Amino acid sequence: MTASQTPASNDFVRWVEEKSEAVMADLADKFPPATSGVEAIHAETSTQRIEEVLLGHEPPDDALLEELAALEEVPPLSDEELSRQALEAGGGDADPGTPE
């Protein structure tokens, strides 16, 4: 792409915003708001679903923020541990003899 073909920065920003809105609308169709009652509480789990926050249906509550902070502090798994878990899981057919 040459400099003459490069869109103006405002055009690119507008394009990104349009694509983001389209993705958010698509996700909102797949994950509709769970309830219109108590914010951030869901009967099946008694915890906030991250999808609700990411889609803008709810503001994040303190419990979700604390959980995310705790996950940030967990050390990454070693390659050996990841391999062990993969071999143990068994994949789609639940057969540990044929990991996927």
N, C-alpha and C positions, 0 to 999 in steps of 0.2 A: 504494500500500500504506500503510495507516495504521499508527500505532504499535501498535495492538492486534493487527494481522495480522503484524507483524514477528516472525520466529522468534527465540528466545533465541539468544545468541551461541554457546552450547555446541551447539545444534542445527545451526547453520550450520557450525561447525567439523567436527562429525561428518559432515555431508553432504559437505563438501569432501574430507575424508579418504576417505569411501566412494567418491566419484567418482574420486579419484586412484588408489585401489587398483584400481578397475575398469579404468581406462585402463592402468595398469601391467600388469595381468593380460592385457589384450588385446594390448598390445605384446609382452609376453613370449611369447605364442603366435606372434606374427608373427616375432619375432627370438629363437629359442631359444638357449641358451648354445652357443657354437661348439664348445668342447672342455671336457673336465674335466681336461686335462693342465696344461701350463705356463700360469700365469696371464698374461693380457694379450698373448699371442703367438698369432698366427693364421698358419697355414702359407701361405695364399694371399697375404698382404700383409706378413708379418713385423712388423706393427704392430697396436696395439690398436684395436679398433673402438669408436667412441664409443657405439654402441647398447648394448654390453656394460656400459659404465660407467653410462649413464643408466638402464638397467633393473636395476642393482644386482647384475649377475652377476659383476662384477670391480671392484676398486678401480682408480682411475686410476694409470697408471704415469708415471714421470718424463718419458718421451718425449712422451706425449700432453699432459701439462701444459705442456711447453716449446713444443709445436706450437701449443697454444691461446694461450699468452702471445705467441708470435710473430705470430699472426693479429690479436691485439688492437693490435699496434703498426703494422700496415699501414694506410696512409692510405686513406680511402674513395675509391671510383672516382667520377670526375666524371660528370655527366649525359651529356656528349659521349662518354666512353669506354663507358658503359653502352649508349648508342644504337648506337655502332659495333659493339660485340660482339653486340647483338641483331640488327642487320642482317646481320652476317657469319654468324651461326649457322644461319639457314635454317629453324629450327623442326622440327616433327615429320616433314615430308616431305623434309628435308635440302636444300631448294631455297632458296639465298640470295636468289633473285628474289622470293620470297613469304614474308618474315619474319612470324613470328607473335607 
